[in-house]
Amino acid sequence: MADQKSSTTPPPPPPHFFVWREFLWGAIAGAFGEGMMHPIDTIKTRIQSQAILDSKQKSKTVLQMVRSVGSSDGLRGFYRGFAPGITGSLATGATYFGFIESTKKWIDESHPSLGGHWSHFIAGAMGDTLGSFVYVPCEVLKQRMQIQGTESSWNLIAMKSKVAMKPGSPVYGYYTGMFQAGRSILKEQGVRGLYAGYWSTLARDLPFAGLMIVFYEALKEVTEYGKEKWKYSSSFLNSSVEGLVVGGLAGGMSAYLTTPLDVIKTRLQVQGSTIRYNGWFDALHRIWLIEGPTGLFRGSVPRITWYFPASALMFMAVEFLRDQFNDNNVREIAQASLSVESSDSEGSLEEAS
């Protein structure tokens, strides 16, 4: 009888029981990082797209661009494209962290020969690929709105460039908001316009997403090794603080290494209906030929400046949410399981007596 009762004890939750939470934590963390760092992303996009708007103008430095945006558009100019940026980050953060956890478990169990770092790289790349179906159209909308600034400053660019502001013109019309921008691009260029630079986005984001999670996991291992070796234990260096520091380093290193891919993607997405670059390889060849290595690494400083804190905040938020919710739920389920087992054992003793 005791064996029958103990067999009815509910099994412990499977390893993937809390994976769905990673989608939610990732979405919140992704939007949090994007929202905090959007003004810096605007400066990076403006610097990288200068050659598209006016090839004769001397490229501005980071500080010059900050002053330019501030004087012409005010604070509002730094937050142009905020809505599509947040929308895209929600989708990317959710799929990135959700599929990292589930894919890592699947690869480690079914293909153990791949090793830890390879499984991390593949998991990060897969998560980012799935998020790209939402992220890329949002990125197109965000970047085109970022380079426009206010309507008056965009009209001034049109006058200087001597282009007509109408559908089919070299420079597209002014976008008043996210949905109006989406409808306008669909009308003028179709679905292809919303997915402009899709393959160049994947060419940038797959190595970036894979490298970032590899760097993050590797730096966490180094941190754990250091704590064990030096017997360091402090409540200050909890998982949230560790995620802040390690996540920032991982994001900054990955951002710098993939800057050339980001430059190509930005140029392809903001060029509009007049095709200046005929695809990824043509953009790479022409940027290298005309601008040299400097052109390929244009905007690397604001890109690192954006990704270092954005990644730090994102990983910190994920680790904090994991600590606050996932661990609590695990403890609750464990306690519930123990209480069921103890009640079953008491019942068995009573029957035996």
Secondary structure, 3 states (H helix, E strand, C coil): CHHHHHHCCCCCCCHHHHHHHHHHHHHHHHHHHHHHHHHHHHHHHHHHCHHHHCCCCCCCCHHHHHHHHHHHHHHHHHCCCHHHHHHHHHHHHHHHHHHHHHHHHHHHHHCHHHHHHHHHHHHHHHHHHHHHHHHHHHHHHHHHHHHHCCHHHHHHHHHHHCCCCCCCCCCCCCCCCHHHHHHHHHHHHCHHHHCCCHHHHHHHHHHHHHHHHHHHHHHHHHHHHHHHHCCCCCCCCCHHHHHHHHHHHHHHHHHHHCHHHHHHHHHHHHCCCCCCCCCHHHHHHHHHHHHHHHHHCCCHHHHHHHHHHHHHHHHHHHHHHHHHHHHHHHHHHHHHHHHHHHHHHHHHHHHHC
